[in-house]
Structures are given as structure tokens and as C-alpha cells.
């Protein structure tokens, strides 16, 4: 039935989460913020289409309503909006930081970008303390199930992934 590749060439035996992309955005005062600011702690990162999107406002409210439960579970929440820096503070701000990703680079880094339409997409991501992307949802619609994500985050963060290839673990 043809030549079979050598098993060693097929990749790791177990799934291993990959490193989340580096990103940069601006805070409401137009000061730069990067993914390094969240390094060392597990967090939820929400990409949304700004204050003008009513569905996004519903998503941000749903996660804001559950933010204490995420905090109790050791998870912080941050959001990156398509709005410019001056507009990320408008309205009723959520109890977590909202940054401006108006230049679209953060959206593109996380594949939250529709190349055909040349427009941003909604995305919700779980990133662990080591900066690995454990879970991601990208869609034309916002992710509206914060309870599911909280339970899934608790479950996924209990799984210790194998070390990257070529790194010996001394016990």
C-alpha cells in the first residue's frame, strides 16, 4: 500500500500544547502592552470586535459576570478589542483589562483573522502559566459559554504536558 514513513518522523507520541503567539496591543492611555505582561500565570484572552458589536458586548458582559469565578480558579481575564485606545474605556468597563488591538496584529497572530474578507474574527483562548495555548475558539460569532470554559480550563490545567522534544527532565 505504499511506503510508510518512519514512526520517529511523525512527531510526538502525545499531544503537546504549543506556545501561544507573542502579541502587543495598547492600553487606554496608548501605552504598549505585550503578552509578557501575563507571563507566568494562566489566563483567558478574549479577542472581540469592539464596543459597536452588540454580540461582543454580550460576551464581555457574560465573562464579566463570571470574572470572580475565574479569579477564584486562579485565572485572569484580559480582552483585546478592535477599538482604538481612546475607546476601550468607554461605556461600562468590565472588571478586567481591555486593550486596543486596532492595528490587527494580535488578531492575526492568533489566527483570529478572516483572510478572505480581510476582517478580524472573535477568539477566546486559554493560555497556561508557561505560555502554552491550551484551548482556543475562533469564529465569526463570540464564544458565549464562560461556564464551559471555566470547567474546561480547570480540567486542562491539571494535565501536565510532556516536556518539549530534546529536553531531559531530572527528578
C-alpha positions, 0 to 999 in steps of 0.5 A: 500500500505504499511506503510508510514513513518512519514512526520517529518522523511523525512527531510526538507520541502525545499531544503537546500544547504549543506556545501561544503567539507573542502579541502587543496591543495598547492600553487606554492611555496608548501605552504598549502592552505585550503578552509578557505582561501575563507571563507566568500565570494562566489566563483567558484572552478574549479577542472581540470586535469592539464596543459597536458589536452588540454580540461582543458586548454580550460576551464581555458582559457574560465573562464579566459576570463570571470574572470572580469565578475565574479569579477564584480558579486562579485565572485572569481575564484580559480582552483585546478589542478592535477599538482604538485606545481612546475607546476601550474605556468607554461605556461600562468597563468590565472588571478586567483589562481591555486593550486596543488591538486596532492595528490587527496584529494580535488578531492575526497572530492568533489566527483570529483573522478572516483572510478572505474578507480581510476582517478580524474574527472573535477568539477566546483562548486559554493560555497556561502559566508557561505560555502554552495555548491550551484551548482556543475558539475562533469564529465569526460569532463570540464564544458565549459559554464562560461556564464551559470554559471555566470547567474546561480550563480547570480540567486542562490545567491539571494535565501536565504536558510532556516536556518539549522534544530534546529536553531531559527532565531530572527528578 
